[in-house]
Amino acid sequence: MDISVELTLTPLQDNYEELIINFIKKLRDSGLTIRENPLSTQIYGDYDSIMNLLNKEIKLALELMENGLLYIKIVKSDRSHYEPNF
């Protein structure tokens, strides 16, 4: 089953940029389809592949933060080719 996941990692501390950059770099190294914008990162692909990656990388990111938030949205379909029609 294919899914689309949108993530927003928000460390609530000084020196937050390095934490976000490292998190995104690890997602990029996964080989999955990744799209980025200034507000979030999207991952597209197989449910099990994405969730295995997120299980590992979210835990590590949270352990490295003093305090923080992680917002996750999951859609049941691969929306990587979405183009607005308006």
N, C-alpha and C positions, 0 to 999 in steps of 0.2 A: 504494500500500500504506500502510495506517495503522499507526502505532506509538505507543507510550507510552514516555516517557523520564523517569526519575527522576534528578535531579542533586543532589549535595551538594558545595558549594564550601567548602573549608576553608583559608583563608589561615593560614599558620603565622607570624604576626607580630603586633606591636601594631597598633593602628588597623585591624583587620580588618573592622569592621562596614561601613564605607563601601564597601569593595570588594564585599562581598556584596550590599549594597543596590543599588549601581549595576548589578551583574550581573542581579539580579532585575528591575529596572526596564527594562532593555533587552529581556529576555525578554517582559515584559508588553507592551511596545510593538510586538511582532511581529505581533499580531493572531491568534496561535494560542491554543488553549485552554490556560490555565495554572492550576494549582492549587498552593497553598503550604501548608506546615505548618511548625512550628518546626524540623524536622530536614531537610527537603528541599523541592525544587520539582519539580513534574511538568509535563511538556509533552505535549500530545496532538495528533495530526494526521498529515498526509502526511509520509512518510519524507523525501522530497527537501527539502521546506520546512523541516522541523525540522533536518535535518543541515546544510543551508546556513546556517541561523541559528547553530547550535552551532559550526560550523567558524569562523565569524567571531568570535562572542562569547567562546568559550573561549580562542581565541588572545589576544584583547585582555585578558581577565581574567588570564591567566597572565603576560602581559607586565607588567601593573601590580603583580603580587605579587613580594615578595622570595623567598618560599618558600611552597609550598602544595600541597594535594591537591584533586583533583576526582574524585568517585565518580560513575559513570554506570551505570545499568541501563536496558536497552532490551527492551521486550516487543513482539512482533509482533501487535499489535491495539490498537484504541483502547479503553482501559479507563476513560475519563473518566466513564462512567455506572455504574461498579461500585458496588454496594451490598452490604454483607455480609448474609448470610441466616441469621445466628445471633444 
